[in-house]
Amino acid sequence: MNDNKRYIIVFFITLALFGTGFYLSNHFSNKKITALKSIQDQISLNILSSETQFALLSETTCSADSDSVLSEELSNLSDKLDYGERTIGASNPDIISLRHYFSLLEIKDFLLLRRINERCKTDTPYIIYFYSSKDDCADCAAQWRVITALRDEHPQVRVYVFDYHTELSAVQTLKKIYKVKNTLPTLVIDEKTYSTPLDLDALKKTLKLDTKPKM
């Protein structure tokens, strides 16, 4: 009788643990799906915003605030995608799809920047940075630290980041235009391609930024 009671108690404890595990798994899965949907909706909204800005740009003058609103959202969206990769997994098909959407958003913002520079005779500096998501780029992490330091010091510089290995056709076209080969990291600055890493001073000089230390 005691053994039967013990078996019953063990059974209910096991059932409770299983039920709790199932509930927590379902709860966090729902949270991941909600986060994924939020990221997807935000990117879709910003792509629509990009399309609208292209239309508005042809009707506005340079006296208007024609700077790209999208650039203000790119870093926030990147943070959300990084969070999605950590919580859901970088190999998740939905995350890969969102990364592709994000790359399209960056390309649209870059094209908009070039149009504004041409139309308004401005010269907003930019960097197109190609890195590798695989373990085949020993200098990519160091180069990104240099770019981050530059952006912190000169926030007006636009930085567009692309994974060299992405199969998205628009990114492949971008690589062909700037003759980006598998020598990473690769930077594109002022229509010129640099296939060797640049330190902070070299990056400032190439971008024609102030290289004097701040007092």
Protein Blocks (a to p, Z undefined) as FASTA:
>chain_A
ZZmmmmmmmmmmmmmmmmmmmmmmmmmmmmmmmmmmmmmmmmmmmmmmmmmmmmmmmmmc
fkbcfbcfklmmmmmmmmmmmmmmmmnopklmklmmmmmmmmmmmmmmmmmmmmmmmmno
pacdcddddddfbfcbfklmmmmmmmmmmmmmmmmbccddddfkbcbfklmmmmmmnopa
fbdcdddeehiacfbdcdfklmmmmnopafbdcZZ
